Amino acid sequence: MCKLVEELQKLKKSSNESIDNEQNFSDFKKYMHVKRQVEKDLEAIINLTKSCPKALVLVCGNVGDGKSHLLSYLKNEK
């Protein structure tokens, strides 16, 4: 299989690459990451909570919105 086809296979829903978790954030996922306003907003909220003794931040959205990806990205980039 050629390199291009191998990389495209990672985009399939059945691929392990399609499931995000904080321990497995590959170079491919870093490359495919697109910075969005919601990421900046979440980072700002997280930074605000650092001065609080206890805080709870809920990340809500529809299936496929990228919640897990965003959380994994932020955890691995910091």
N, C-alpha and C positions, 0 to 999 in steps of 0.2 A: 504494500500500500504506500502511495507517495505521501510526502510530508503534508501537503495541502489537505488531502483527504483525512489524514490523521487529526489535524487541527480542526477540521470541520466536524468530525465525529464528536468532538467535545461539546458541540452545541446541541446535540440531540437530548431530548428530555430524559432518555434512559441512561445517559452517560453519568458516571460518577462525578464528573466536573459540574454537572447541573445542580448538584446538591451542595449548598454552602454549609460549612461549619467552621468554627474558629480555629481548629487545629490544622485544617487543610485548605489554606488559601494559596493556590498555586500562582506561578508567574503568569500563566495564561489568564487567570482571573484578574490579576493586577493589570495586565495589558488591556483586557476588555472593559475594565471599570471606567465608567463615565461619571464625572463629578456633577452632581445635581444640587439644586437649591435645598432640597430636603436634607442632604448630607450636611451642608453648612448650618442649617437650622438645628439639626440634632447635635452637632458638635457644640454649638453655642449653648444649648440647653444642658448638655453634659458638663460643660465648663462652669455653668452657673451652679450646678449641684455639688461641685467639688468643695465649696465652702460650707455646705450643709452637713450636719452630723449624720443625718439619714435622709435618703431621697429615693423616690421610685419614679422611673421614667418608663412610660409605656409606649411602645412602637406598634402602631396599628395600621392595618391596610388590607387590601384585597390580596387574594392568592396571586402570586406572581409579581407583586409590586416591587420586590427586591429588599424586603426587610432583613432577611437572614444574610443576604449578600452585604448589605450596608453595615450591619453589626459586625460581621466577620472582617470586613475591610477596615473598619475603624479600630477593631481590636488588634489586628495585625500590623497596622501602620503606626501605631502609637507605642 
